[in-house]
Amino acid sequence: MILERVRQLPQERQDAIAAEMEFLLDHDPGAGLLTPEQEAELVRRLAEPDKQYLSHQDVHAYFAAKYGQ
């Protein structure tokens, strides 16, 4: 997931990415990048930064290894 990759970057790089995203959101009158549901999910996940989430690929690999494909 992209957020996990960003969280692994140095803080100054995270700040630069956040500033760029904020600029894009503030200066794109066309449409938001996220649906309200996606934005709510993002807010929920960012509220728990230490919680680990599995990607679809990780879940698939786990079950493939456990039960076969």
C-alpha positions in Angstrom: 0.0 0.0 0.0 1.2 3.4 -0.8 0.7 4.8 2.7 2.9 2.2 4.2 5.7 3.1 1.7 5.4 6.7 2.6 5.5 6.0 6.3 8.9 4.3 5.8 10.4 7.4 4.3 12.3 9.9 6.4 10.1 12.5 8.0 11.3 15.4 5.8 10.3 13.3 2.7 6.9 12.5 4.2 6.4 16.2 4.8 7.3 17.1 1.2 4.8 14.4 -0.1 2.1 15.7 2.2 2.7 19.3 1.0 2.5 18.2 -2.6 -0.7 16.3 -2.0 -2.2 19.3 -0.2 -1.2 21.6 -3.1 -2.9 19.2 -5.6 -6.0 19.0 -3.6 -6.2 22.8 -3.1 -5.5 23.6 -6.7 -7.6 21.1 -8.6 -11.1 22.4 -8.8 -12.2 19.6 -11.1 -12.8 16.8 -8.6 -11.4 15.3 -5.5 -8.9 12.5 -5.7 -10.8 10.4 -3.2 -14.4 9.5 -2.7 -15.9 10.4 0.6 -15.7 6.7 1.6 -12.1 6.5 0.6 -11.3 9.7 2.5 -13.0 8.3 5.6 -11.0 5.1 5.4 -7.8 7.1 5.0 -8.6 9.2 8.1 -9.4 6.0 10.0 -6.2 4.3 9.1 -4.0 7.4 9.7 -5.5 7.7 13.2 -3.8 4.3 14.0 -0.3 4.7 12.5 1.1 1.7 14.3 -1.5 -0.7 13.2 -0.3 -3.0 10.4 -2.6 -3.7 7.4 -2.1 -6.6 5.0 -2.2 -6.1 1.3 -4.3 -8.2 -1.0 -1.2 -9.9 -2.2 -0.1 -10.8 1.3 -3.5 -12.3 2.1 -3.5 -14.2 -1.2 0.0 -15.5 -0.6 -0.9 -16.7 2.9 -3.9 -18.7 1.8 -2.1 -20.0 -1.2 0.7 -21.3 1.0 -1.7 -22.7 3.5 -4.3 -24.3 1.2 -2.7 -24.3 -2.2 -4.0 -22.5 -5.2 
